[in-house]
Amino acid sequence: MLEDFALTDQVADLERVLFAHPAGSVGLGEEQSYLRALTPEARAPLLKAAPEYLEAAFDQLRKDYGSIRDYLRQELQLTDDRVARIRAHLLEDGARE
């Protein structure tokens, strides 16, 4: 999974996708205006799909909630059925947590 996450940098130019369009057109509204104020060089680490970033996020979720599944249930209030439907929509067959 972390390897797939790292591929993001090879297949998506997030700088272009997020900042070559008017504010709000791709989900970056006023709440993210601070990102637009940064130079592309300053934004680069924030947009990087570094596996260690994702692993740190997962570690924090496990620390705070016990598991990623418990985070989804408690914080996001997602049912197991809803999580299964999201996974089916986003993942290829055979993909696991």
DRENKOLVEX-881527 format. One line per field, with one value per residue: x negated, y negated, z of N, C-alpha, C in turn; residue number from 1. Coordinates in nm, 4 decimals. Layout:
BEGIN
nX	c(X/...) .
nY	c(Y/...) .
nZ	c(Z/...) .
caX	c(X/...) .
caY	c(Y/...) .
caZ	c(Z/...) .
cX	c(X/...) .
cY	c(Y/...) .
cZ	c(Z/...) .
i	c(NUM/...) .
//
This chain:
BEGIN
nX	c(-0.0812/-0.1916/-0.3773/-0.2160/-0.0996/-0.3248/-0.3602/-0.1974/-0.3343/-0.4590/-0.2578/-0.0824/-0.0687/-0.0483/-0.0886/-0.0346/0.2316/0.3701/0.3114/0.3123/0.5545/0.8485/0.9161/1.0906/1.1922/1.1054/1.1414/0.9846/1.0476/1.1238/1.0387/0.7973/0.6324/0.3893/0.2114/0.1961/0.0584/-0.1993/-0.5210/-0.5818/-0.8025/-0.8044/-0.5624/-0.6061/-0.7053/-0.4714/-0.2930/-0.4027/-0.3998/-0.5045/-0.5945/-0.6609/-0.5172/-0.2498/-0.2649/-0.3291/-0.0909/0.0917/-0.0178/0.0350/0.3151/0.3620/0.2535/0.4218/0.6829/0.6770/0.7061/0.7122/0.9585/1.1232/1.0920/1.2237/1.4827/1.5388/1.4540/1.5154/1.7580/1.8353/1.9980/1.9309/2.0277/2.0384/1.7664/1.6754/1.8029/1.6796/1.4147/1.4454/1.5057/1.2755/1.0463/0.8482/0.9387/0.8578/0.6992/0.5773/0.6037) .
nY	c(0.1189/-0.1283/-0.1589/-0.1938/-0.4382/-0.6040/-0.6108/-0.8116/-1.0549/-1.0071/-0.9849/-1.1959/-1.5441/-1.7324/-1.9984/-2.1360/-2.0487/-2.1403/-2.4144/-2.5477/-2.6325/-2.8391/-2.9566/-2.7328/-2.5735/-2.3111/-2.2112/-2.3574/-2.5990/-2.9062/-2.8318/-2.7094/-2.9083/-2.9892/-2.8057/-2.8803/-3.1158/-3.0390/-2.9752/-2.7664/-2.6034/-2.6016/-2.4743/-2.2208/-2.0030/-1.9610/-1.8603/-1.6281/-1.2774/-1.1046/-0.7959/-0.7759/-0.9831/-0.8974/-0.6634/-0.7723/-0.9117/-0.6958/-0.5658/-0.7576/-0.7593/-0.4985/-0.5210/-0.7163/-0.6106/-0.3352/-0.1695/-0.1883/-0.1268/-0.1719/-0.4488/-0.5281/-0.4486/-0.5842/-0.8621/-0.9458/-0.8332/-0.6169/-0.3318/0.0245/0.1317/-0.0945/-0.1610/0.0676/0.0326/-0.2029/-0.1147/0.0820/-0.0778/-0.2347/-0.0731/0.1759/0.5144/0.7516/0.5891/0.5010/0.3907) .
nZ	c(0.0000/0.0806/-0.1177/-0.3413/-0.2741/-0.2896/-0.5625/-0.6491/-0.6839/-0.9231/-1.1102/-1.0864/-1.1027/-0.8567/-0.7885/-1.0285/-1.0778/-0.8498/-0.8277/-1.0702/-1.1403/-1.0884/-0.7534/-0.5450/-0.7507/-0.7661/-0.5153/-0.3396/-0.1419/0.0299/0.2863/0.2433/0.1548/0.2518/0.1461/-0.1206/-0.0905/-0.0447/-0.1948/-0.4850/-0.4264/-0.1467/-0.1017/-0.2018/-0.0247/0.1191/-0.0633/-0.1443/-0.1911/0.0267/0.1584/0.4308/0.5452/0.5255/0.6773/0.9270/0.9770/0.9923/1.2155/1.4129/1.4105/1.5019/1.7564/1.8719/1.8349/1.8462/1.6232/1.2640/1.1575/1.3825/1.4003/1.1656/1.2309/1.4789/1.4593/1.1959/1.1696/1.0067/0.8826/0.8799/0.6426/0.4774/0.4624/0.3301/0.0836/-0.0068/-0.0231/-0.2232/-0.4368/-0.4687/-0.4678/-0.6367/-0.7266/-0.4787/-0.3245/-0.0037/0.3432) .
caX	c(0.0000/-0.2769/-0.4397/-0.1141/-0.0890/-0.4431/-0.3439/-0.1232/-0.4272/-0.4959/-0.1435/-0.0016/-0.1386/0.0463/-0.1090/0.0406/0.3738/0.4308/0.2840/0.3214/0.6962/0.8987/0.9431/1.2178/1.2378/1.0711/1.1481/0.9033/1.1211/1.0673/0.9715/0.6623/0.5670/0.2494/0.1308/0.1745/-0.0371/-0.3342/-0.5848/-0.5786/-0.9105/-0.7624/-0.4514/-0.6476/-0.7019/-0.3338/-0.2230/-0.4761/-0.3411/-0.6124/-0.5407/-0.6783/-0.4076/-0.1313/-0.2894/-0.3164/0.0523/0.1503/-0.0661/0.1074/0.4523/0.3593/0.2280/0.5382/0.8094/0.6573/0.6922/0.7656/1.1012/1.1895/1.0947/1.3313/1.6101/1.5589/1.4361/1.5863/1.8905/1.8620/2.0318/1.8488/2.0828/1.9956/1.6225/1.6632/1.8422/1.5727/1.2999/1.4782/1.5032/1.1428/0.9366/0.8553/0.9665/0.7475/0.6279/0.6063/0.5615) .
caY	c(0.0000/-0.2471/-0.1703/-0.2523/-0.5791/-0.6732/-0.6269/-0.9351/-1.1558/-0.9756/-0.9898/-1.3172/-1.6695/-1.7996/-2.1438/-2.1823/-2.0198/-2.2187/-2.5575/-2.6074/-2.6638/-2.9396/-2.9094/-2.6654/-2.4919/-2.1703/-2.1806/-2.4470/-2.7228/-3.0080/-2.7695/-2.6708/-3.0220/-2.9934/-2.7260/-2.9619/-3.2218/-2.9814/-2.9511/-2.6243/-2.5347/-2.5824/-2.3784/-2.0893/-1.8962/-1.9386/-1.7883/-1.5047/-1.1516/-1.0302/-0.6865/-0.8008/-1.0708/-0.8141/-0.5744/-0.8544/-0.9365/-0.5704/-0.5447/-0.8481/-0.7093/-0.3813/-0.5701/-0.7904/-0.5385/-0.1912/-0.1121/-0.2736/-0.0950/-0.2437/-0.5898/-0.5440/-0.4340/-0.6841/-1.0011/-0.9726/-0.7721/-0.5307/-0.1933/0.1216/0.1418/-0.2135/-0.1443/0.1707/-0.0271/-0.2960/-0.0330/0.1455/-0.1819/-0.2948/0.0228/0.2861/0.6429/0.8138/0.4940/0.5179/0.2810) .
caZ	c(0.0000/0.0835/-0.2491/-0.4288/-0.2354/-0.3419/-0.7077/-0.6743/-0.7338/-1.0603/-1.2015/-1.0677/-1.0732/-0.7676/-0.7987/-1.1458/-1.0604/-0.7425/-0.8279/-1.2037/-1.1601/-0.9939/-0.6172/-0.5251/-0.8626/-0.7428/-0.3733/-0.2574/-0.1228/0.1190/0.4012/0.2021/0.0901/0.2971/0.0535/-0.2408/-0.0578/-0.0431/-0.3241/-0.5202/-0.3555/-0.0078/-0.1014/-0.2511/0.0758/0.1627/-0.1687/-0.1741/-0.1446/0.0913/0.2399/0.5742/0.5884/0.5430/0.7909/1.0487/0.9963/1.0404/1.3528/1.5024/1.4210/1.5901/1.8928/1.9205/1.8234/1.8593/1.4894/1.1577/1.1510/1.4912/1.3608/1.0679/1.3017/1.5835/1.4177/1.0707/1.1855/0.8921/0.9139/0.8078/0.5079/0.4015/0.4371/0.2261/-0.0451/-0.0455/-0.0646/-0.3520/-0.5399/-0.4850/-0.4761/-0.7311/-0.6649/-0.4081/-0.2391/0.1384/0.4317) .
cX	c(-0.0859/-0.3456/-0.3426/-0.0984/-0.2041/-0.4338/-0.2688/-0.2135/-0.4660/-0.3805/-0.0592/-0.0911/-0.0433/0.0304/-0.0260/0.1901/0.4383/0.4166/0.2864/0.4646/0.7390/0.9285/1.0815/1.2577/1.2047/1.0649/1.0613/0.9733/1.0491/0.9917/0.8270/0.5869/0.4217/0.1591/0.1000/0.0703/-0.1813/-0.3909/-0.5727/-0.6869/-0.8724/-0.6487/-0.4965/-0.6472/-0.5610/-0.2552/-0.2878/-0.4054/-0.4519/-0.5530/-0.5538/-0.5717/-0.2822/-0.1474/-0.2787/-0.1695/0.1212/0.1086/0.0104/0.2524/0.4589/0.3388/0.3541/0.6658/0.7975/0.6374/0.7468/0.9158/1.1781/1.1941/1.2112/1.4681/1.6368/1.5577/1.5175/1.7272/1.9315/1.8951/1.9379/1.8965/2.0362/1.8471/1.6010/1.6988/1.7369/1.4526/1.3255/1.4691/1.3607/1.0292/0.9592/0.8863/0.8415/0.6706/0.6725/0.5634/0.4137) .
cY	c(-0.1258/-0.2688/-0.2337/-0.4017/-0.6588/-0.6949/-0.7545/-1.0406/-1.1320/-0.9944/-1.1160/-1.4354/-1.7538/-1.9506/-2.1994/-2.1645/-2.1139/-2.3692/-2.6232/-2.6488/-2.7711/-2.8776/-2.8474/-2.5701/-2.3440/-2.1394/-2.2667/-2.5816/-2.8177/-2.9473/-2.7314/-2.7855/-3.0355/-2.9117/-2.8043/-3.0707/-3.1704/-2.9722/-2.8026/-2.5437/-2.5066/-2.4802/-2.2368/-1.9806/-1.8634/-1.8554/-1.6544/-1.3829/-1.0636/-0.9199/-0.7108/-0.8955/-0.9874/-0.7212/-0.6501/-0.8841/-0.8112/-0.5426/-0.6326/-0.8042/-0.5885/-0.4224/-0.6344/-0.7067/-0.3873/-0.1208/-0.2109/-0.2504/-0.1691/-0.3939/-0.6148/-0.5372/-0.5523/-0.8264/-1.0356/-0.9141/-0.6911/-0.3904/-0.1010/0.1375/0.0250/-0.2040/-0.0418/0.1151/-0.1262/-0.2189/0.0298/0.0450/-0.2282/-0.1960/0.1267/0.4134/0.6976/0.7174/0.5114/0.3958/0.2909) .
cZ	c(0.0000/-0.0506/-0.3494/-0.4013/-0.2958/-0.4927/-0.7438/-0.7353/-0.8798/-1.1588/-1.1899/-1.0344/-0.9885/-0.7697/-0.9150/-1.1249/-0.9596/-0.7591/-0.9651/-1.2358/-1.0612/-0.8574/-0.6097/-0.6350/-0.8458/-0.5936/-0.2841/-0.2478/-0.0300/0.2369/0.3689/0.1362/0.1331/0.2054/-0.0739/-0.2157/-0.0576/-0.1850/-0.3573/-0.4476/-0.2110/0.0023/-0.1322/-0.1435/0.1241/0.0631/-0.2023/-0.1154/-0.0874/0.1787/0.3901/0.6291/0.6179/0.6622/0.9226/1.0789/1.0503/1.1841/1.4510/1.5188/1.5140/1.7356/1.9510/1.9271/1.8399/1.7266/1.3876/1.1441/1.2612/1.4648/1.2652/1.1341/1.3948/1.5301/1.2930/1.0695/1.0623/0.9398/0.8364/0.6638/0.4209/0.3678/0.3263/0.0893/-0.0961/-0.0973/-0.2018/-0.4659/-0.5703/-0.5104/-0.5844/-0.6568/-0.5979/-0.3188/-0.0945/0.2150/0.4567) .
i	c(1/2/3/4/5/6/7/8/9/10/11/12/13/14/15/16/17/18/19/20/21/22/23/24/25/26/27/28/29/30/31/32/33/34/35/36/37/38/39/40/41/42/43/44/45/46/47/48/49/50/51/52/53/54/55/56/57/58/59/60/61/62/63/64/65/66/67/68/69/70/71/72/73/74/75/76/77/78/79/80/81/82/83/84/85/86/87/88/89/90/91/92/93/94/95/96/97) .
//
